[in-house]
């Protein structure tokens, strides 16, 4: 069945609700101030599409294709974004994620300065050579996620769970972490923190 979004190349102030667009090709479409609510968009293709001031609410965007997708003022609220490779989005995306599942995602060489990842499932996510300065990971689960050669300056991990990164392999000046995370990082570096026994450190 053809996608109902194929009739036009650009949309403004539109609301799309309850559509099943799994696998749809939305390449080069332009969406401005649009709301996507409870859409099934699994494995949809967004090559060179542009999203400006758009909101996705409770959508399933598992494994979408984001090649050269431009994101400006885009919010993902309560969405499934599992297995998405964000590495080839258009430069300098302005995006935020809240209450969303980004498990198995990849962010390689992406500028995510000041990006919000609030109350998100960020399990087994790869952050490689990405700029995450002043990013907010409040109340997110980062279990199993990997940070390599990232800029984490002033990033806020204070309320996040499962945080682990090597300060020797990332730029971390001013990053905020919890006491529990500090103990884990120290333990991983072979240090023992006075006042914490081995079981507490684990």
N, C-alpha and C positions, 0 to 999 in steps of 0.2 A: 504494500500500500504506500503511495507517495506521501512524503512528509507534508503536513499542512503548512509548514514553514517554507516550502519551496516556491510558493506563488509570488513571493517578493524577495528583493535583495536586501531591504532594510526595514526595520521596525522601530517605532518610537512609542513609548508609554503604553506598551501592550502587556496584557496579562495572559499567560499560558497556563492552563490548569488541567491536570489529570490526563495528559497525553502519553501514549506509549510510542516513543521515538527511538527505541533501541536500534542502534546501527545507522541512524539517520546521518546523511551527509549535509552538514550545515556550513560547509566551507565558504569563506568569503562573505558570509552574511554579516550585517551590521545591526546590532541591537543597542538602543539607547533608552535608558530608564525603563527597562522591561523587568517584569517579575515572572519567574518560572516556579510554579508551585506544584509539587507532587507529580513531577514528570519522571518517566522512565527513559533515561538517556544512555543506558549502558552501551559502551563501545561506539558511541556517536563520534562523528568526525568534525572537528572545528578548525581545520586548516585555514589559516589567514583570516579567520573570523574576528570581529571586533565587538567587545562587550564594554559599554560605557555606563557606569552608574546602574548596574543591574543587580538583582537579588535572586538567588536560588534558594527556595525553601523546601525542605524535605524531598529533595530530588535524588534519584539514583543515577550517579554519573560514573559508575564503576568502569575503569579502563577506557575512559574517553581519550581521544587523540587530540593533542593540544598544539600541534606544530604551528609555530608563528601566531598563535592565538594572542590577541591583544586584550589585556585586562586592565581596565581603568575604573577604580571605584566599585569593584565587584565583591559582593558578600555571598558566602556560602553558609547557610544556616540549617543545621540538622540534616546535612546531606551525606550520602555515601559516595566517597571518592577513592575507593580502594584500587590500588594497582595503577594509579595514574602517574605517568612520567611527565613532570612539568619542566623538564630540562630544556626543551626547545620552544618555550613560549616566547612571545615578543619581549624585547628588553624592558626591564624595569616595571614589572607588573605591580599594580596597586590593588591588592586583594586581601580579604580577611576570611578566616574560617572560625566558626563557632559551633560547638556541639556536633561536630562532624567526624566521620570515620575516614582517615587517610592512610589506613594500614597498607604497608607494602609500596607506598609512593616513593618517588625519586625526585630530588631537587639537586641537579648538578649544574654548577656555575650560574645560579639564578640569584638576582638581586631581590632579596626579601626584606630589605630594611624596614623596620617598624611594622612588619606584618603581624597581625593578631592570629594566634592559634589558641583560642580559648575553649577549654573543656573538650578538647579533641582527642581522638584515639590516633596516636602517632606511633603505633607499634611497628617495629621493623622498617622504619623509614630511613632512606639514605639521604643525608645532607652532605654533599661533596663540593668543596670549593665554592660555597655559596655565601652571600653576604646576608647575615642575620642580625646585624647591629640593631639594638633596641627592639628586637622582636619580643612579643609577649606570648609565653607558653603557659599562661595561668591555668592551673588545674587540669593540664593535659597529661596523658600517659605516654611517655617516650620509651617504654621498655623495648630493649633490643635495637633502638635506633642508633645510627652511626653518624658521627660528625668528623669529617676529615678536611683539614685546611680551610675551615670556615672562619668568617669574621663574626664572632659572638660578643663583641664589645657592647656592654650595657644591655645585653639580652636578659630577659626576666624569666628565670627558671624556678623562682622561689617557691611557688606552689605546685610545681610539676612533679610527677612521679616517674621513677625509672630513668632518671637523667644520668647519662654517663658520657663524658668526653675527655679527651686527653689534652690538658692545657699546653703540652709541648707541641701538639700538632694543630692547634687552633689559636686564633687570637681572642683572648678571653678577658681583657682588661675591663673591669667594671661590671662583668656579668654577675647577676644575682642568683645565688643558689641557697637551698635550705641547709640547715646544719646536718641533716641526715645525708644529703648529697655530698657535702664537704667531707664527711667521714668516709663515705664510699670512695670518693676520688683519692683521698689520702691513702686509704687501704690499698687501692689498686696500684698506687705508686710505691707500695712497700712500706708505708709509714704506719705507726700506731698512734692513735690519738688518746691522750691521757683522759681517763674518765669514761672511756668506751671499751667494753670488753669485746672479745672476738665475736661473740654471738650478736652483739648490738651492731657491730660493723657489718656483719653479713646481712 
